Amino acid sequence: MKNLMVFVRKEMLHILRDPKSLLIMILLPLVEILLFGFVLRFEINSANIAVYDMAKQTKSIQLVQRLEGGKRFQVIVANSMPEAEAMLLSGEVKAILTIGADFDQKAVAKMESPLQLLLDASDPNLASTLNTYLSATINDFWTENYPQNHLPIITELSQNGDPTPTSPSRHLATSLTIEPMLYYNPLLKSVYATIPGLISVVLMLICALMTSISLTREKETGTMNVLLISPLNPLQIIIGKLLPYLLVSMLNVAIILTLAFTVFGMPLAGSFTMLILVSLLYCLCALALGFLISTKAKTQQLAMMVSLAGLMLPTTLLSGMIYPIQNMPTWLQNITLAIPARWYVSILKHIMIKGSPIAAYGMDIFVLIFITGIIIALSLKSFKIRFR
Amino acid sequence: MQSFISAKNLSKSYGDTLALDDVSFQVYPNEIVGFIGPDGSGKSTLFQILTTLLIPDSGSATIAGFDTGRDFPKIRSSIGYMPGRFSLYPDLSVEENLRFFANIFGSSIEENYEMIKGVYTLLAPFAKRKAGALSGGMKQKLALCCALIHKPLVLFLDEPTTGVDAVSRTEFWDNLVQIRDGGIPIVVSTPYMDEATRCDRVAMIYGGKIMQMDTPEYIIANYQGSLLAIRTQERYLAKQLLSQIKGIDSVFTFGDAIHISLPERTEPIIDEIDAVLQRELSSTYSITEILPNFEDCFLQFMRQKSHE
């Protein structure tokens, strides 16, 4: 135990003696979070849509004004259907909303009102997001103006911007209307999805980098041989390397979470203490992974390459951060089970967005502890106490 | 006398290269044993086996009764090791390095200050300086202090004087003698022949084998044959002429002279050399009989070995 504290003290000195590296370790995550946070967005802030208003009545003009008033759309008024279709074809607009001539009368008479939405589905993500936004806006307008009426949306998804309507008036069934309610993230803010993923990637890379470089440096300078011929055992060396960097990681966690809450407006629905504890557990897992890398890598350069390039892809692609895990083929889904970020992202969403009770993510925490244990065991096993 | 280190039939090869070939020897308490040989002769491999960093292909070694394979944790926590390359933390100060190496062995600078006093007095003015900013000689002194500070049972120094200036080397050997007198046996390797005479016993190692192991005085006294030194302005010509004379073991340049080794000292051959040089050289020359030094002995052993 005393040996361990001596080793930890030495590591702390290394960290403090190299303020430039410390600054990089702290600033790098900050810059990454800010850059990715602003760039990685899937919501539409201003998409052009064309409106062909055949009715030109008070209500229809109010509807157009409502659409124009929202920050999300740029409304271009079309004077004929061919004109609107030409705009869709050229890509100038991503959707066309056609308002039928007798729209108000039918609505008042509690009949179905002809509204047609044509979407450019060559970009499926954009089309479905636009569909959701437009439907939501029109729904709001409808419930305010015709409280007892069902909803009038006709949706046509056209491929490749080719707006050939297959059945010109495919009305919604009048007997049953499904009204989606969006829980936890009613505004479909994409930062809710991207920020937990980003936190997991940035912490993974920076933590793995710190320990892997620190241990390979001892190999390169030859101090590793001197450490081997001493009473220190591999477990003491591992813990001695992990503990000081866990302190640095705490600083990183603090900075990253502060950014998430302030700049990106992430909510905190659950327990703050749990958030910190789980983040530290995840950091420990990443630090141990860095240690494992450095037991195999001979040089600092190699360790850096593996920790950055080697961990970047699995963490971003297989954590469910960008691509939903449910959409992956089964064998790939099985691989994601071993990715620590997958479990951490899931826990983050539970704590930050949903505010679920601990029972909901207890299993995830357990898996994360299990993975960390395996990584430490593997590190111990592959830690060379001799040459060759 | 009971031996402190005992190695029996140690062999180690890397692929097809035989680095250590059936090496056996003993080291007794209170002696400095030097392993002398050129680069690649197997010194480092031997040191790595003795310090438990490498397991030999065959053979075994014990240090203070502990087996280097089975009892490696015991050996690791009781020996002092100074690798050939500077292997301390350059970003830590002199004092911090020393304190770290004392503390991981459960000791402290204050407790064992007597051990390093002789060496450390020179370093003390630089206690706060970063180890990376020290001169070569100072780095080596610090490394010695770090290997000594936990009061080891034995000191292993792998080429400690390589790359260090002549004055620092002499000081360093003075320090080693003090440490031995303090009761710690020292095993040291070096490529410098002139350091052999500072050891109590020397093992000449070449091609993975120990050619001979004895006191340097004995080795020099048992030089086979005799040595002549020839001084002339026309060294190149003289060397060519001499190599054509039969009955000479070898002719080689040594400093500003040419050394000739003869299987035995006989007047006829000296007369013949004199005659040849008299006839062919235009300038003056001198022939003197000299006493062999350690390097001559080493070269002779090496020649015998390559003739085998």
Interface residues (C-beta under 8 A of the other chain):
Chain A: K2 N3 V6 F7 R9 K10 L13 H14 R17 D18 T221 G222 T223 N225 V226 L227 L228 I229 S230 P231 L232 N233 I385 R386 F387 R388
Chain B: Q48 T51 T52 L53 L54 I55 F72 P73 R76 S77 I79 Y81 P83 R85 F86 S87 L88 Y89 P90 D91 L92 E96 F100 F101 N103 I104 F105 G106 C146
